[in-house]
């Protein structure tokens, strides 16, 4: 299960909890790109919000660190937040059917800020209606998110595996790995997992992107029948060959971890 921040699971839970009251208000809106990279040389970037609905849609944008909910009071403080230095050209507007709105995100970062990478999230809420009053107060869980990354000076990254293991319930095994970023920037790369059992038989393989901003746990759910009690060997490989990041990728040498563990 992927998390760009520890926020991801929390937001998904909020979406499920609010589905009964908010699902009918959700609209079909396209947001692109999903990440804005800013720097001392490029302090402004744009993103677009496009309505694919048949009626008007009210869109509300909020800049948050992105750890919990949409209120400033609910957020976890982090020294790597760039929220205080960001502004948007528009934060509330109505989209007609098929209309596209381009929003500029501007950063005013103080010169004294230490080198490294800082981040925030633009939480995008939308609901059917012709005015903010008609659409009501946005639910805590945003319907879309635009990541904002600000790189000041030199940024470097790496990742470290700090623990791994597995748990079993009635029908499934959950293999987990705990990761932490190294350096002054988030680690963005790929993780390849291969688990073998007796006679080196592969019982599970997975490949996914990982965006490690702070300590996080990645969990892989495996059919319990494929992993009966016994000893297993896991190989974890990391690389930063990410086409989606393009020139914004921070290259890191590939690394590999090998783990032997007992699955009761």
Phi, psi and omega per residue, in radians:
X1 nan 2.234 -2.990
X2 -1.622 2.426 3.041
X3 -2.337 1.774 3.024
X4 -0.937 -0.603 2.931
X5 -2.300 2.960 2.972
X6 -1.067 -0.141 3.135
X7 -1.084 -0.571 -2.871
X8 -0.956 -0.918 -3.132
X9 -1.060 -0.708 -3.105
X10 -1.074 -0.748 3.138
X11 -1.142 -0.705 3.114
X12 -1.084 -0.695 3.111
X13 -1.112 -0.771 3.127
X14 -1.091 -0.664 3.107
X15 -1.072 -0.725 3.132
X16 -1.173 -0.747 -3.115
X17 -1.159 -0.553 -3.087
X18 -1.634 0.011 -3.025
X19 -1.032 -0.628 -3.074
X20 -1.107 -0.570 -3.078
X21 -1.844 -0.448 -3.008
X22 -1.866 -0.324 -3.036
X23 -1.012 -0.655 -3.098
X24 -1.208 -0.276 -3.122
X25 -1.604 -0.228 -3.089
X26 -1.173 2.526 -3.131
X27 -2.133 2.914 -3.137
X28 -1.639 1.760 -3.076
X29 -2.265 2.387 -3.135
X30 -1.825 2.310 3.131
X31 -2.118 2.279 3.083
X32 -2.727 2.542 -0.113
X33 -1.297 3.030 -3.107
X34 -1.556 -0.223 3.132
X35 -2.409 2.370 3.052
X36 -1.964 2.226 3.084
X37 -1.837 2.098 3.126
X38 -2.022 2.829 -3.137
X39 -2.772 3.124 3.081
X40 -1.063 -0.540 -3.138
X41 -1.499 -0.391 3.141
X42 -2.318 1.593 -3.039
X43 -1.622 0.050 3.127
X44 -2.485 2.398 3.049
X45 -2.425 2.799 3.125
X46 -2.066 2.702 2.968
X47 -2.431 2.798 -3.083
X48 -2.076 2.600 3.068
X49 -2.157 2.111 -3.068
X50 -2.122 2.266 3.102
X51 -1.561 2.342 3.038
X52 -2.038 0.365 3.140
X53 -1.522 2.903 3.121
X54 -1.571 -0.206 3.133
X55 -2.282 3.102 -3.126
X56 -1.167 2.613 -3.114
X57 -2.303 2.313 3.066
X58 -1.612 2.195 -3.132
X59 -2.002 2.304 3.098
X60 -2.189 2.305 -3.121
X61 -2.005 2.403 3.108
X62 -2.370 2.350 3.111
X63 -1.650 2.147 -3.111
X64 -2.468 2.806 3.010
X65 -1.123 -0.659 2.998
X66 1.758 0.374 -3.117
X67 -1.575 -0.681 -3.084
X68 -2.696 2.065 3.053
X69 1.133 -2.866 -3.099
X70 -2.032 -0.111 -3.104
X71 -1.549 2.504 3.139
X72 -1.056 -0.618 -3.100
X73 -1.175 -0.454 -3.074
X74 -1.503 -0.144 -3.028
X75 -1.420 2.620 3.004
X76 -1.462 2.251 -3.112
X77 -1.303 2.482 3.094
X78 -2.519 2.415 -3.133
X79 -1.201 -0.200 -3.141
X80 -1.688 0.224 3.120
X81 -1.381 2.396 3.073
X82 -1.923 0.184 -3.063
X83 -0.949 -0.771 -3.052
X84 -1.108 -0.287 -3.042
X85 -1.895 0.085 -3.085
X86 -1.837 2.605 3.025
X87 -2.497 2.724 -3.132
X88 -2.067 2.553 3.122
X89 -1.204 -0.390 3.088
X90 -2.728 2.485 -3.106
X91 -2.185 -0.132 3.121
X92 -2.685 2.195 -3.101
X93 -2.814 2.923 3.123
X94 -1.955 2.285 3.090
X95 -1.794 2.268 2.997
X96 -1.371 2.849 3.117
X97 -0.935 2.199 3.128
X98 1.386 -0.025 -3.087
X99 -1.338 2.557 3.090
X100 -2.067 2.289 3.096
X101 -2.078 2.266 3.121
X102 -1.779 2.214 -3.086
X103 -1.985 2.381 3.077
X104 -1.758 2.264 3.041
X105 -1.814 2.107 -3.063
X106 -2.001 2.429 3.109
X107 -2.028 2.383 3.043
X108 -2.185 1.423 -3.023
X109 -1.618 2.296 -3.128
X110 -1.137 2.562 -3.110
X111 -1.103 -0.474 -3.079
X112 -1.373 -0.105 -3.117
X113 -1.099 2.387 -3.114
X114 -1.135 2.716 3.094
X115 -1.124 2.643 3.097
X116 2.358 -2.890 -3.059
X117 -1.962 2.421 3.128
X118 -2.259 2.755 -3.053
X119 -2.603 2.900 3.093
X120 -2.794 3.095 3.063
X121 -2.366 2.430 2.987
X122 -1.696 1.946 -3.128
X123 -1.526 2.172 -3.061
X124 -1.871 2.043 3.082
X125 -1.930 2.541 3.042
X126 -2.583 2.703 3.130
X127 -2.742 2.725 3.105
X128 -1.204 2.486 3.091
X129 2.588 3.122 -3.133
X130 -2.045 0.007 3.099
X131 -2.739 2.762 3.127
X132 -1.068 -0.643 -3.135
X133 -1.131 -0.685 -3.133
X134 -1.210 -0.648 -3.075
X135 -1.383 -0.336 3.132
X136 1.503 -3.140 -3.135
X137 -1.312 2.278 3.133
X138 -1.024 2.516 3.059
X139 -1.140 2.796 -3.136
X140 -1.051 -0.669 -3.104
X141 -1.430 2.123 3.115
X142 -1.258 2.684 3.088
X143 -1.510 -0.223 3.104
X144 -2.744 2.748 -3.104
X145 -2.410 2.372 2.994
X146 -2.010 2.053 3.110
X147 -1.328 2.525 3.072
X148 -2.181 2.201 3.124
X149 -2.141 2.212 3.090
X150 -2.020 2.138 3.115
X151 -1.877 2.088 3.128
X152 -1.933 2.077 -3.125
X153 1.160 -2.517 -3.094
X154 -1.432 2.291 3.103
X155 -2.161 2.372 3.107
X156 -2.473 2.614 -3.027
X157 -2.465 2.801 2.989
X158 -2.877 3.030 -3.126
X159 -2.363 2.616 3.137
X160 -2.335 2.376 3.015
X161 -1.497 2.147 -3.109
X162 -1.847 -0.405 3.075
X163 -2.893 2.794 3.127
X164 -2.774 2.767 3.127
X165 3.007 -2.973 -3.132
X166 -2.511 2.631 3.049
X167 -2.229 2.710 -3.116
X168 -2.222 2.416 2.950
X169 -2.091 -2.749 -3.017
X170 -1.035 -0.732 -3.001
X171 -2.175 -0.112 -3.002
X172 -2.463 2.695 2.979
X173 -1.891 2.378 3.086
X174 -2.028 1.840 3.094
X175 -1.537 2.269 -3.075
X176 -2.232 2.658 3.025
X177 -2.354 2.394 3.087
X178 -1.819 2.184 -3.071
X179 -2.074 2.596 3.014
X180 -2.317 2.535 3.082
X181 -1.437 2.636 3.045
X182 -2.080 2.597 -3.125
X183 1.725 -2.849 -3.107
X184 -1.934 0.342 3.119
X185 -2.487 2.865 3.084
X186 -1.256 2.585 3.056
X187 -1.579 2.146 3.098
X188 -2.151 2.020 -3.082
X189 -2.836 -2.708 3.118
X190 -2.100 2.562 3.041
X191 -2.181 2.196 3.100
X192 -1.948 2.205 -3.100
X193 -2.047 2.227 3.036
X194 -2.266 2.205 3.135
X195 -2.080 2.235 3.126
X196 -2.094 2.676 3.116
X197 -2.040 -2.433 -3.121
X198 -1.060 2.488 3.124
X199 0.999 0.497 3.105
X200 1.032 0.479 3.091
X201 -1.309 2.248 3.133
X202 -1.288 2.131 3.139
X203 -1.839 -0.299 -3.132
X204 -2.824 2.410 3.053
X205 -2.448 2.494 3.116
X206 -2.673 2.652 3.049
X207 -2.429 2.273 3.123
X208 -2.677 2.778 3.050
X209 -1.399 2.618 3.084
X210 -2.335 2.416 3.066
X211 -2.200 1.752 -2.982
X212 -1.776 1.786 3.139
X213 -1.582 -0.652 3.040
X214 -2.604 -2.999 -3.087
X215 -1.004 2.299 3.133
X216 -2.586 2.753 3.128
X217 -1.956 2.221 3.022
X218 -1.761 2.288 -3.084
X219 -2.125 2.331 3.117
X220 -2.079 2.088 -3.128
X221 -1.605 2.231 -3.047
X222 -2.186 2.473 3.080
X223 -0.995 2.167 -3.081
X224 -1.035 -0.551 -3.120
X225 -1.189 -0.371 3.133
X226 -1.410 -0.235 -3.116
X227 -2.318 1.341 3.056
X228 -1.145 2.888 3.132
X229 -0.931 2.440 -3.140
X230 2.693 -3.032 3.140
X231 -1.578 2.483 3.136
X232 -2.359 2.763 -3.133
X233 -2.190 2.169 3.133
X234 -1.990 2.416 3.043
X235 -2.082 2.180 3.125
X236 -1.990 2.191 3.138
X237 -2.084 2.408 -3.135
X238 -2.170 2.426 2.999
X239 -2.619 2.907 -3.104
X240 -2.013 0.548 3.117
X241 -1.452 1.405 -3.072
X242 -1.999 1.845 3.119
X243 -1.146 -0.530 -3.088
X244 -1.181 -0.360 -3.137
X245 -1.595 -0.365 3.111
X246 0.982 -2.367 -3.097
X247 -1.218 -0.187 -3.129
X248 -1.456 -0.116 3.137
X249 -1.134 2.495 3.032
X250 -1.749 1.838 -3.085
X251 -1.096 2.368 3.084
X252 -2.369 2.424 3.113
X253 -1.036 2.413 3.100
X254 -1.030 2.619 3.084
X255 -2.481 2.820 -3.063
X256 -2.439 2.407 3.062
X257 -2.123 2.435 3.081
X258 -2.111 2.298 -3.028
X259 -2.324 2.287 2.969
X260 -1.849 2.285 -3.116
X261 -2.552 2.662 3.120
X262 -1.710 2.263 3.117
X263 -1.884 1.800 -3.099
X264 -1.179 nan nan
